């Protein structure tokens, strides 16, 4: 089953979609479609490099070079999600981090690491949902009130 590239792409779609759905529900700029496509695209690049290695031969380190390229490209995409407003506040860091993470999940799926990719998805959802609740509870308990121009999460 894990040897089937179509299964891996379908799994990347589901896992990237799970994180994208969480971002969509919170009305973030990069949501369901963006996260799903980043995850599937990352898996596709890894699968394509595996296929090329199996077909044409070569050095197994070539796959890691493809992965490095994906990471670099995703860095640019994440940088585009980060915005600094005129008053100096920075927004989009969490969105950039989730884009970066779903690329990692996609690469884990691409190499067939089902357990790690599912674990990473679960961890991401716990962090995005659960940690927000912890931050809000802390702020309520300690009386921290955001300024009008401040937003605790992006």
N, C-alpha and C positions, 0 to 999 in steps of 0.2 A: 504494500500500500504506500509506504513512504518512498518507494522507488518510482512511483508514478508522478511525473512532473505536473500533470493536471490536478492531482490531489493536492500537491504542495501549493499550487497557485490558488486553488479553492480555499485551502486552509489560511493562506496569507490574506485572502479576501475577508474571511470571517474574523481573523484576529485584528487586522487593521481596521475593519469595520466596527469592531467592538469598542476600540479606543476612539475612533472617529465619532461614533454615536454619542459617547460621553461628552465630547467636545461640542457636538451639534446641539445636544440638549441644553448646554449652557450658553448657546449662541456665540460661540467663538468663531473667529474668522476662518480658521482651518478646521473643518469638521469632518463629516462622514466621508465625502468623496475624496478629499485631499489625503486623509490618513489611510484610507483604503488603497488609493492609487500608489502612495509612497511604499506601503508594505508590499503590494503585489509587484511593483516595479523593482524593488530591491530583490525580492525572491526571483524574479525573472532574470535579472542580470547574473545572479549566482547560478541559476539553472542553465542559462545559456553558456556560461563559462565552463561549467561542468560538462555540458554536452560537447563543446568544442574540444575540451581536453580529451574526452573519451573518443571522439571521432578522429581528430588530427594528431593526437598525442601532445606531448609537451611537458612542461614542468608543472607539477601540482601547485607550486607557489604562484602560478598565474592566477588562480582563483583568488588568492589573497590580494593580489594587485587589483583585481576587479572590485573586491570588497573595499579596498582603500579608496578607489575612485568613487564608489557609491557614497562613502562617508564624506568625502570632500564635496561632492555635488549636493548632498543633503545639507551640509553646513551652509552653503549659499542659500538654499531654500529656506532654512531656518533663520538665517540672518535677515531675509526679506520679511519674516513674520514679526521681527522685533522693531518696535517703533519708539522713537523718543519725541515727546511732545515739546512744545515751545517752553513749557514751564519746567522742563527737565525730568518729568516722570517717564519711566520706561515701562512699556507694555509689550506683551507678546512673548515673554521669556518661557512661560509654561507651554505655550503653543509650539514654540521652537523646540523645546525639549521633547515634547511628544512626537513631533515630526522626526526628530533624530532617533527616538526610541523605536518608532514603528519601522524605520529603516533597518534597525538592528534585529527586530523581530522578523522582518521579511528575509533578512539574510540567514537567520537561524532556520527559518522554514526552508529556504532555498537549499541549505546543506542537509536537510532532513532531520534536524534536531527538534522533534515534536515537543518533547518535555520542556526544553528551555523556552521555546517560543510561547507555549501556553502559560508557563510560569511567569514570563515577562509580561504578558498581557494581563494576567491576574494582578500582578504587582502594580502595574500602571494604573489599573482601575481602582485598586485600593488606595494608592497614593492620591489620585485625582479626586476621588470621592471622600475617602475616609480622612485624609489629612486636612482637607478643607473644613470638615466638621470639627476636627481638633483645633485648628487655627481659630475658627469662629468661637468655639467654646472658651478658648484661652482669652480671646479678646473680650468676650462678655464678662468673664470672671475678673479680669484685671482692668476693666474699664477703658480699654483702648478703643477709641472711636476714630474711624478714618476721617481725614480731612476731606473737604468737598472734592478736591482734585486727586485724591489718593484712592487707589483700588488695590485691595490686598492680593488679589490673584488676577491672572489674565485669562 
